[in-house]
């Protein structure tokens, strides 16, 4: 990592806090004294696995791009929407809920979590998402 101001690699961490699957760090450059903050997240795409149903044991990798596309479609009516922020919220929730199950979630658990997060943000987006999820399941 390099200083954002002088590009020196001589950095020190002056403060650090961990919350769930995220680490916040305050860094200071030893060369110029510039201070900045970094946020580090667990890469959910590498950790999460999808299971067809609770009865089927076959696993498939979680795909962030697919979910982000679904969020863009669900939020298409809202110009100021931030699908990336909602994606982070969904992933953090999934990681928390699946930590005791080897980070494995079923498709229905994924859809329930996305719908819950969307309902807190925008009811119409949640309905759009739920309708599309139901249509693709059939």
N, C-alpha and C positions, 0 to 999 in steps of 0.2 A: 504494500500500500504506500502511496505517496501523498505528500502534503498538497493540498489543493492550491496553495498560494505559491510556494517556491519549488515544489516537486521533489523535495528531499525525502529520503526513505527513513530518516531518523525520527521516528514517532514514538510517543509513549501514551499509554492508556491511563488517563487520570481518574476516570470514574466508569463504572460498569454496572448494569442492572439486567437481570434476567427475568423474563416473564413468559411462562408457557414455553413456546417454541421460538422465542425471539430474544435477541440480546441487543441492548442499547449500550453504546460505548462513546465516551467523550475522549477525544484524542488531541494531543498537543504536539506540535512540531518542535523538536529540540533545536532546530536550526534558526527558524524565524519567529517562533512563539505563537504561530497561528493555531487557533483552537477550532475544531469541528466535531460533529457528531455523526456516527454511523449506526445504522440499524441492520442487524443481521437476522436472517430468517432461515428456518429449515426449508430445504427444497422439497415441497410436498410431492412433486412429480416423481422424484426418485424414491420416496418413502412409501407413499400410499399405493395400495393394490385394490382393484375392484373384484368383487365376487358376484357372479350372476345372481345368486339367491342364497339364502341361509342353508338350503339343502345341497346345492351344487358346490363342490370344492374347487372347481376350475377358476384360476385367477387370471386377470388381465391387468396390464399396467394402467394407472390413472393417467389421463391425458388432459393437461391444463388447457391446451389450445381448443379442444372440443368444448369444454365447459365455458371458456371465455367467449367463444362464438355464440353459445346458447344465451349467455348473459347479455351480449350485445343485442341479440334479437329480442329478448324479453324487455330490454330497456329502450328499444328503438323509438318509442313515443316520447321519450324524455331527453331533450337536447343536452342538458347539463349533467347527465348521468355519468358516473365513473365506474364502469364495469371492473376495472383493475382493482380498485379499492374493495369492491364487493367480493371479487375473486379471492383476495387475501383473507378477508373475513371468513369466507366459506372454508378455505384451506386450513386456517388456524382452528376453526371449529371441528373440522373433520379429524385433524391430527389429535386434538384433545380427546375427542370421543372414541377414537380407534386405538389409542395408545395401549390399552389393555388387551387388544385383540390383534397384536402384531401388525398394526396399521392397515388392517383389512376392513373394507366397508362394502356393503352390498349396494347394488344400484338403487334400491329403494331408500336406503339410508342416505345416499348421496342426494337423491331427489328431495327427500324430506328436509335435509339441511339447507340446500339451496333455496327451497321454498320458504323456510323459516327466516333466512337472512333477507330474502327479497321482501317478505311481508313487513319486516321492520322498516324497510326503506321505501317501498312503493307497492301498494296492493295490486295495481294493474299489472305490473311487471311479474309479480308472483303468480297471478292468474295466467298470464301469457306463458310463463315457463311451465307451470303445471299442466296446461293444456297440451303443449308441445311434447312434454315428457310422456304424458298418457298416450298421445297419438303414436309416438315412436315405439312405445312398449307393446302396442297391439299389432 
